[in-house]
Amino acid sequence: MLLFLSKQKRRNKMNWTDPEEVKEYKKKYYLERKEYYKEYWKRYREKHKDKIDKKHKEWCQDNKEKIKGIRKNYRHKKKEKIKKRTKKYYLEHKEEINEHSKKYYQEHKEHCKEYNKKYKQNTPWLLSLQRAKQRCNNPNNNSYKYYGGKGIKCLLTTKEIKFLWDRDNASEMNQSSIHRKNSDGNYIIDNCEFLEHKEHMKIHNNKKRDLPTY
């Protein structure tokens, strides 16, 4: 009874027109009854599980586009958080993930090959980015000593490499190749361009000839 009266006094003293004060009151009110609410909703879900699942499925079917938009906004806002979380999960469950991926590939080999083909055809610029990253970041790569071993970094994003691909009309080339204008510089948007593979090789060969023999 005394507790009820003290709360009643606190309510009467409050300025209900001030949104910050109301917010604080609601927060305190929730924290005081947190465990009670948890138990209540747990019991409610157990009791009406089928009803809740049915309503949830119906709502999801009616609001597919809305859900897509919510997920897209969440991924955009929490990009760094999601990256850290996925990286942490991968490091903790590395062996399990590798085993599962190998098993899945063996069971769905043809499907995976078809998917990879389509992926390469639809997004060929990402293949160039992956290769550049391998040269710079993977010590097991054959070309690592010429790139990552010399301190060269791949700092291009997917948006930037897509821009370069469109700008240089790489889709019309017979065999496109990403070229760094300054061979000692990193893979950055100002230092990169797409060229025909033959032209790219000619530039590299000319540079080798210009080097002193001593």
C-alpha positions as CSV (number, residue, x, y, z in Angstrom):
1,M,0.0,0.0,0.0
2,L,2.8,2.4,0.9
3,L,4.6,1.5,-2.3
4,F,1.5,2.3,-4.3
5,L,1.0,5.7,-2.5
6,S,4.7,6.7,-3.2
7,K,4.2,5.9,-6.9
8,Q,1.0,7.8,-6.9
9,K,2.8,10.9,-5.4
10,R,5.5,10.6,-8.0
11,R,2.9,10.5,-10.8
12,N,1.1,13.6,-9.4
13,K,4.4,15.5,-9.1
14,M,5.4,14.8,-12.7
15,N,5.1,17.3,-15.5
16,W,3.2,15.2,-18.1
17,T,3.7,17.8,-20.8
18,D,7.5,17.4,-20.8
19,P,8.3,14.5,-23.2
20,E,11.8,13.8,-21.6
21,E,10.3,13.4,-18.1
22,V,7.6,11.1,-19.4
23,K,10.3,9.0,-21.2
24,E,12.3,8.7,-18.0
25,Y,9.2,7.7,-16.0
26,K,8.3,5.0,-18.6
27,K,11.9,3.7,-18.6
28,K,11.9,3.4,-14.8
29,Y,8.5,1.8,-14.8
30,Y,9.6,-0.9,-17.4
31,L,12.9,-1.6,-15.5
32,E,10.9,-2.2,-12.3
33,R,8.6,-4.7,-14.0
34,K,11.1,-6.2,-16.5
35,E,11.1,-9.7,-15.1
36,Y,7.3,-9.8,-14.7
37,Y,6.8,-8.7,-18.4
38,K,9.3,-11.4,-19.6
39,E,7.5,-14.2,-17.8
40,Y,4.1,-12.9,-18.9
41,W,5.0,-12.8,-22.6
42,K,6.7,-16.1,-22.3
43,R,3.5,-17.7,-20.9
44,Y,1.4,-15.9,-23.5
45,R,3.5,-17.2,-26.4
46,E,3.4,-20.7,-25.2
47,K,-0.4,-20.6,-24.8
48,H,-1.1,-19.0,-28.2
49,K,1.8,-20.3,-30.3
50,D,-0.2,-21.5,-33.3
51,K,-2.3,-18.3,-33.4
52,I,0.8,-16.1,-33.3
53,D,2.6,-18.1,-36.0
54,K,-0.4,-18.0,-38.3
55,K,-0.8,-14.2,-37.9
56,H,2.9,-13.7,-38.4
57,K,2.9,-15.7,-41.7
58,E,-0.1,-13.8,-43.0
59,W,1.5,-10.5,-42.2
60,C,4.8,-11.5,-43.8
61,Q,2.9,-12.6,-47.0
62,D,1.0,-9.3,-47.2
63,N,4.0,-7.1,-46.4
64,K,6.9,-8.7,-48.4
65,E,8.1,-5.4,-50.0
66,K,7.9,-3.6,-46.6
67,I,10.0,-6.3,-45.0
68,K,12.6,-6.1,-47.8
69,G,12.8,-2.3,-47.3
70,I,13.2,-2.7,-43.5
71,R,16.0,-5.3,-44.0
72,K,17.7,-3.1,-46.6
73,N,17.7,-0.1,-44.3
74,Y,18.9,-2.1,-41.3
75,R,21.9,-3.5,-43.4
76,H,22.7,-0.1,-44.6
77,K,22.6,1.5,-41.1
78,K,24.3,-1.3,-39.2
79,K,26.9,-2.2,-41.9
80,E,30.0,-2.2,-39.7
81,K,28.2,-3.9,-36.8
82,I,27.1,-6.8,-39.2
83,K,30.6,-7.1,-40.6
84,K,32.1,-7.4,-37.1
85,R,29.4,-9.9,-36.0
86,T,29.9,-12.1,-39.1
87,K,33.7,-12.0,-38.8
88,K,33.5,-13.0,-35.1
89,Y,31.1,-15.8,-35.9
90,Y,33.3,-17.1,-38.7
91,L,36.4,-17.1,-36.5
92,E,34.5,-19.0,-33.8
93,H,33.0,-21.6,-36.1
94,K,35.6,-21.7,-38.9
95,E,36.0,-25.5,-39.1
96,E,32.2,-26.2,-39.0
97,I,31.6,-23.6,-41.8
98,N,34.3,-25.1,-44.0
99,E,33.1,-28.6,-43.5
100,H,29.5,-27.6,-44.3
101,S,30.5,-25.7,-47.4
102,K,32.5,-28.6,-48.7
103,K,29.6,-31.0,-48.1
104,Y,27.1,-28.7,-49.7
105,Y,29.4,-28.3,-52.8
106,Q,29.8,-32.1,-53.2
107,E,26.0,-32.6,-52.9
108,H,25.1,-29.7,-55.3
109,K,28.1,-29.6,-57.6
110,E,26.3,-28.8,-60.8
111,H,24.1,-26.2,-59.3
112,C,27.1,-24.4,-57.8
113,K,28.9,-24.4,-61.2
114,E,25.9,-22.9,-62.9
115,Y,25.5,-20.3,-60.2
116,N,29.2,-19.3,-60.5
117,K,28.9,-19.0,-64.3
118,K,25.9,-16.7,-64.0
119,Y,27.6,-14.7,-61.2
120,K,30.7,-14.2,-63.4
121,Q,28.6,-13.2,-66.4
122,N,26.4,-10.7,-64.5
123,T,29.1,-9.1,-62.3
124,P,32.5,-9.5,-64.1
125,W,33.9,-6.4,-62.4
126,L,33.7,-8.3,-59.0
127,L,35.9,-11.0,-60.4
128,S,38.6,-8.4,-61.2
129,L,38.3,-7.0,-57.7
130,Q,38.6,-10.5,-56.1
131,R,41.7,-11.2,-58.1
132,A,43.3,-7.9,-57.1
133,K,42.5,-8.6,-53.5
134,Q,44.1,-12.0,-53.7
135,R,47.3,-10.6,-55.2
136,C,47.5,-8.1,-52.4
137,N,46.3,-10.0,-49.3
138,N,46.9,-13.7,-49.9
139,P,50.6,-14.8,-49.3
140,N,49.8,-18.2,-51.1
141,N,49.0,-16.4,-54.3
142,N,51.7,-16.7,-57.0
143,S,51.7,-13.0,-57.7
144,Y,51.7,-11.9,-54.0
145,K,55.5,-11.1,-54.0
146,Y,54.9,-8.5,-56.8
147,Y,51.9,-6.9,-55.0
148,G,51.2,-7.5,-51.3
149,G,54.9,-8.4,-50.8
150,K,55.9,-4.9,-51.9
151,G,53.3,-3.2,-49.7
152,I,50.6,-2.6,-52.4
153,K,47.1,-2.6,-51.1
154,C,43.7,-3.1,-52.8
155,L,41.5,-0.2,-51.4
156,L,38.8,-0.3,-54.1
157,T,35.1,-0.8,-53.1
158,T,32.5,-2.7,-55.2
159,K,30.9,0.7,-56.2
160,E,34.2,2.1,-57.3
161,I,35.2,-0.8,-59.5
162,K,31.7,-0.9,-61.0
163,F,32.1,2.8,-61.8
164,L,35.5,2.1,-63.5
165,W,34.0,-0.8,-65.4
166,D,31.3,1.4,-66.9
167,R,33.5,4.4,-67.4
168,D,36.1,2.5,-69.5
169,N,33.5,0.4,-71.3
170,A,35.2,-2.8,-70.2
171,S,32.2,-4.9,-71.2
172,E,33.1,-4.2,-74.9
173,M,36.7,-5.4,-74.5
174,N,37.8,-8.8,-75.6
175,Q,39.8,-9.5,-72.4
176,S,39.6,-6.7,-69.9
177,S,42.4,-6.2,-67.3
178,I,42.7,-3.7,-64.4
179,H,45.7,-1.5,-64.7
180,R,47.4,0.8,-62.1
181,K,48.7,4.0,-63.7
182,N,51.4,4.3,-61.1
183,S,52.8,0.8,-60.7
184,D,54.1,1.6,-57.2
185,G,50.7,2.9,-56.0
186,N,47.8,1.1,-54.4
187,Y,44.6,0.0,-56.1
188,I,42.5,3.2,-55.7
189,I,40.0,4.8,-58.0
190,D,42.3,7.6,-59.2
191,N,45.1,5.2,-59.9
192,C,43.1,2.5,-61.8
193,E,41.6,1.9,-65.2
194,F,40.5,-1.0,-67.3
195,L,42.5,-1.8,-70.5
196,E,42.6,-4.6,-73.0
197,H,44.9,-7.4,-71.7
198,K,47.3,-7.0,-74.7
199,E,47.7,-3.2,-74.1
200,H,48.2,-3.9,-70.4
201,M,51.0,-6.4,-71.1
202,K,52.7,-4.1,-73.5
203,I,52.9,-1.3,-70.9
204,H,54.4,-3.8,-68.4
205,N,56.9,-5.1,-70.9
206,N,58.0,-1.5,-71.8
207,K,58.5,-0.7,-68.2
208,K,60.7,-3.8,-67.7
209,R,62.9,-2.7,-70.7
210,D,63.3,0.8,-69.3
211,L,64.7,-0.6,-66.0
212,P,68.5,-0.3,-65.6
213,T,70.5,-3.5,-66.0
214,Y,72.8,-3.0,-63.0
